[in-house]
């Protein structure tokens, strides 16, 4: 009897697991809820922020990279005539083209004869000197070609494609390297390129070599 009484007292003193759980839930429910920060005050991650606007890349004034192989081949073929001192050697470069380049309306059907007649030395070597000078400068690189796969055209000198009234001092020096100062100043004043200009397409096609007076 004594043992049975002790067991009854012990069972009434220890709460059941269900009662303990109910007591814990009730205690938690009585605690005040923690206020949430307003959405506008919540911190944002760096990835959620809008990217800073970027300024456009500056326009390329002169192309100083490697030329496409076909362009370099044509340039070297033209310079071969310059190094030989024989304007007639330009015929080799001309014959590489499927169509004759634009040498100006005064060149007629025989550009070599025209260059000899218009050169001060009578042999076309003045024209060769012009070619050598302008091909020593970087070209401009223009996306003006008709062929979608070879749309780029390389134009010498790059100065021919710049606003002449915005040349830097270094660019003016390069301008004076290829033409008389008086002619250069006249072009700058008129804001129009009238000197020699040569254009070669990305596929190696020689498009033009002429003045624009």
PyMOL commands that set and color helices and strands:
alter all, ss='L'
color gray80, all
select helices_A, chain A and resi 2-13+17-30+39-41+46-48+69-84+87-95+105-107+111-118+125-135+148-150+158-161+164-166+169-178+181-190
alter helices_A, ss='H'
color red, helices_A
select strands_A, chain A and resi 140-143+152-156+197-201+206-210
alter strands_A, ss='S'
color yellow, strands_A
deselect
rebuild
show_as cartoon
